[in-house]
Amino acid sequence: MKTEIVWLRNDLRVADNPLFGGDPRPDQLLCVHVLDRRWLADRRIGPARLAFLWQCLIGLRGELLKRGSDLLVRVGEPETIVASLAEALDATRVRVRQEAGWEEARGVARLRRRLEAVCPVETQESGTLLDTPRLPMAIEAVPPSFSRFRRRVARAWRVPGARGAPVTLPPWPSGAPRGLPALHEVCPTAAAWRASPAGGFRFEGGEAPARVRLEHFLWGSGAVARYRQTRNGLVGADFSTRLSPWLAHGCLSARQVHDALCDWEDEHGANPSSEALRSELLWREYFHWAARQEGRALFGGREPPARDSRFEAWCRGATGVPFVDAGMRELAGTGWLSNRARQNVASYLIKDLGVDWRLGAAWFERCLIDYDVASNWGNWRYVAGVGRDTRERGFHILRQAEHYDPEGAYVARWQPALAELAPGMARHQPWRAAPGAFPAPLAVPDHWQEALLPRPDQGAWPHRPGGPS
Ligand SMILES: Cc1cc2nc3c(=O)[nH]c(=O)nc-3n(C[C@H](O)[C@H](O)[C@H](O)COP(=O)(O)OP(=O)(O)OC[C@H]3O[C@@H](n4cnc5c(N)ncnc54)[C@H](O)[C@@H]3O)c2cc1C
């Protein structure tokens, strides 16, 4: 009797998941996900992500049950739990996805050592567009910059199609535990977590909601046709795909998105917007392969410094810079943030407040529902200009605000007191437009000394000398 264990981590789907296509097919199969207890203890996973994760797990369990299988979810130390299950079931093989993160790879190495005398532990690449054989360079040779990576990949660009979901799966090992704990038993705060309605979009974890969103973005709303013009948006549901939480948890694979995009192009023709979306998927790819190359170095080496009052104010959305504070409030209220806002809040923290980038990356890890080890830590390093690509980057936040939120609609949404000021640059510099009513920012970089004045059509400011009451 061959009994296998599939250890699911950030690949919470049945479609295009090679772990379910094991050859030869085992007689019995146990599927398990383990929430690492240390993440809860160290506050590395916040309530928003935990709530989303639980939705993904419940959805996945439904898909597995439909196919004659089931899901076991445990909270604890993942390698220990998977090893105990393998020993108790006398498993013939454990299969797990090859994750990008160093910690995850170390966990697999530990499991392999522990099960040396029991069964092999096999890793399988999935979730990305490419895989090691199709990557046009060795992982050790992934170039330091994205543009060089893209040039190399574009020369031999061939993405395999996604596989379908299995129709049936082997039966559950007799007597083996199954089911998942209620979220309120694991974390009452996560069970009670609700996204702020100001976010204007509701994310729901799971494979089915992921497909609905993909379908909507491509075929339902046709938003993909405008993506190149809208992707730097801040307000609204469809300026970008918002697929990141599902991609990060593996409810959707990048190949599934790519296939759908190709289908759309077959009907409508490729255009700069569909190409731009493909290019974003390539950014994800770049960070994935870069993380696998870098290992532990991705996290920046030594321990980060202690948190200080500047960092705390940034986390709370209380720096006094509306464009930054709006982003941080959106993050706290919804667990998600547009790419434009992420870049700006990160830049202000690192370049203007002078705070260590690793504190920001760790805060994002806790708050984001789309947290992905490679994309998060890779993007933070990129903005900080450390590690593989050390070019100087830094935004003039007020100019960014002027360009991407000219009326101040975004900041007023997350800080309603700003709506009292006339639409325009006053809302981005309330300490200048209504001194006394709004505090001065924690840091005013030298290049902001000159106020960015309203456009002629926006009139002079301050509009209300005392500012809002
Ligand atoms: C400081 C910082 C931290 C970030 N942390 C994460 C993270 O933890 N997880 C995450 O998925 N993305 C992260 N990103 C990248 C990017 O901001 C998000 O992927 C994107 O905003 C998600 O929205 P979307 O799905 O609508 O993206 P779209 O614009 O619709 O793009 C489609 C997909 O392409 C991928 N993608 C787009 N931009 C990037 C990028 N710069 N890097 C990597 N992949 C990208 C994502 O998978 C995304 O879902 C971070 C960016 C910054 C600047």
The ligand as an SDF file (V2000), in Angstrom:
LIG
                    3D

 53 58  0  0  0  0  0  0  0  0999 V2000
    7.6420   47.7740   -1.1240 C   0  0  0  0  0  0  0  0  0  0  0  0
    6.8620   46.7950   -1.9630 C   0  0  0  0  0  0  0  0  0  0  0  0
    6.4570   45.5780   -1.4270 C   0  0  0  0  0  0  0  0  0  0  0  0
    5.7490   44.6520   -2.2190 C   0  0  0  0  0  0  0  0  0  0  0  0
    5.3500   43.4610   -1.6530 N   0  0  0  0  0  0  0  0  0  0  0  0
    4.6910   42.5450   -2.4210 C   0  0  0  0  0  0  0  0  0  0  0  0
    4.2760   41.3030   -1.8720 C   0  0  0  0  0  0  0  0  0  0  0  0
    4.5400   40.9700   -0.7200 O   0  0  0  0  0  0  0  0  0  0  0  0
    3.5710   40.4640   -2.6810 N   0  0  0  0  0  0  0  0  0  0  0  0
    3.2710   40.7650   -3.9870 C   0  0  0  0  0  0  0  0  0  0  0  0
    2.6140   39.9640   -4.6690 O   0  0  0  0  0  0  0  0  0  0  0  0
    3.6960   41.9150   -4.5310 N   0  0  0  0  0  0  0  0  0  0  0  0
    4.3820   42.8180   -3.7960 C   0  0  0  0  0  0  0  0  0  0  0  0
    4.7730   44.0050   -4.3540 N   0  0  0  0  0  0  0  0  0  0  0  0
    4.6140   44.2000   -5.8000 C   0  0  0  0  0  0  0  0  0  0  0  0
    3.3430   44.9210   -6.2790 C   0  0  0  0  0  0  0  0  0  0  0  0
    3.1570   46.1040   -5.5600 O   0  0  0  0  0  0  0  0  0  0  0  0
    2.1010   44.0550   -6.1470 C   0  0  0  0  0  0  0  0  0  0  0  0
    2.3230   42.7870   -6.7230 O   0  0  0  0  0  0  0  0  0  0  0  0
    0.9070   44.6730   -6.8760 C   0  0  0  0  0  0  0  0  0  0  0  0
    0.6710   45.9710   -6.4020 O   0  0  0  0  0  0  0  0  0  0  0  0
   -0.3090   43.8110   -6.6570 C   0  0  0  0  0  0  0  0  0  0  0  0
   -1.4330   44.3680   -7.2530 O   0  0  0  0  0  0  0  0  0  0  0  0
   -2.0790   43.7010   -8.5340 P   0  0  0  0  0  0  0  0  0  0  0  0
   -2.2890   42.2680   -8.3160 O   0  0  0  0  0  0  0  0  0  0  0  0
   -3.2700   44.5150   -8.8790 O   0  0  0  0  0  0  0  0  0  0  0  0
   -0.9360   43.9250   -9.5950 O   0  0  0  0  0  0  0  0  0  0  0  0
   -0.9970   44.0740  -11.1970 P   0  0  0  0  0  0  0  0  0  0  0  0
   -0.4940   45.4220  -11.5280 O   0  0  0  0  0  0  0  0  0  0  0  0
   -2.3180   43.7300  -11.7200 O   0  0  0  0  0  0  0  0  0  0  0  0
    0.1070   43.0290  -11.6910 O   0  0  0  0  0  0  0  0  0  0  0  0
   -0.2370   41.6560  -11.9130 C   0  0  0  0  0  0  0  0  0  0  0  0
    0.6380   40.7710  -11.0730 C   0  0  0  0  0  0  0  0  0  0  0  0
    2.0150   40.9610  -11.4130 O   0  0  0  0  0  0  0  0  0  0  0  0
    2.8210   40.7890  -10.2450 C   0  0  0  0  0  0  0  0  0  0  0  0
    3.5420   42.0390   -9.9670 N   0  0  0  0  0  0  0  0  0  0  0  0
    3.2050   43.2890  -10.3350 C   0  0  0  0  0  0  0  0  0  0  0  0
    4.1500   44.1730   -9.9270 N   0  0  0  0  0  0  0  0  0  0  0  0
    5.0840   43.4530   -9.2790 C   0  0  0  0  0  0  0  0  0  0  0  0
    6.2980   43.7810   -8.6260 C   0  0  0  0  0  0  0  0  0  0  0  0
    6.7690   45.0440   -8.5640 N   0  0  0  0  0  0  0  0  0  0  0  0
    7.0020   42.7980   -8.0280 N   0  0  0  0  0  0  0  0  0  0  0  0
    6.5710   41.5120   -8.0690 C   0  0  0  0  0  0  0  0  0  0  0  0
    5.4320   41.1460   -8.6890 N   0  0  0  0  0  0  0  0  0  0  0  0
    4.7020   42.0980   -9.2830 C   0  0  0  0  0  0  0  0  0  0  0  0
    1.8860   40.4650   -9.0940 C   0  0  0  0  0  0  0  0  0  0  0  0
    1.8230   39.0770   -8.9350 O   0  0  0  0  0  0  0  0  0  0  0  0
    0.5560   41.0340   -9.5780 C   0  0  0  0  0  0  0  0  0  0  0  0
   -0.5570   40.4010   -8.9900 O   0  0  0  0  0  0  0  0  0  0  0  0
    5.4740   44.9590   -3.5720 C   0  0  0  0  0  0  0  0  0  0  0  0
    5.8890   46.1870   -4.0930 C   0  0  0  0  0  0  0  0  0  0  0  0
    6.5630   47.0930   -3.3060 C   0  0  0  0  0  0  0  0  0  0  0  0
    6.9920   48.3990   -3.9040 C   0  0  0  0  0  0  0  0  0  0  0  0
  1  2  1  0
  2  3  1  0
  2 52  2  0
  3  4  2  0
  4  5  1  0
  4 50  1  0
  5  6  2  0
  6  7  1  0
  6 13  1  0
  7  8  2  0
  7  9  1  0
  9 10  1  0
 10 11  2  0
 10 12  1  0
 12 13  2  0
 13 14  1  0
 14 15  1  0
 14 50  1  0
 15 16  1  0
 16 17  1  0
 16 18  1  0
 18 19  1  0
 18 20  1  0
 20 21  1  0
 20 22  1  0
 22 23  1  0
 23 24  1  0
 24 25  2  0
 24 26  1  0
 24 27  1  0
 27 28  1  0
 28 29  2  0
 28 30  1  0
 28 31  1  0
 31 32  1  0
 32 33  1  0
 33 34  1  0
 33 48  1  0
 34 35  1  0
 35 36  1  0
 35 46  1  0
 36 37  1  0
 36 45  1  0
 37 38  2  0
 38 39  1  0
 39 40  1  0
 39 45  2  0
 40 41  1  0
 40 42  2  0
 42 43  1  0
 43 44  2  0
 44 45  1  0
 46 47  1  0
 46 48  1  0
 48 49  1  0
 50 51  2  0
 51 52  1  0
 52 53  1  0
M  END
$$$$
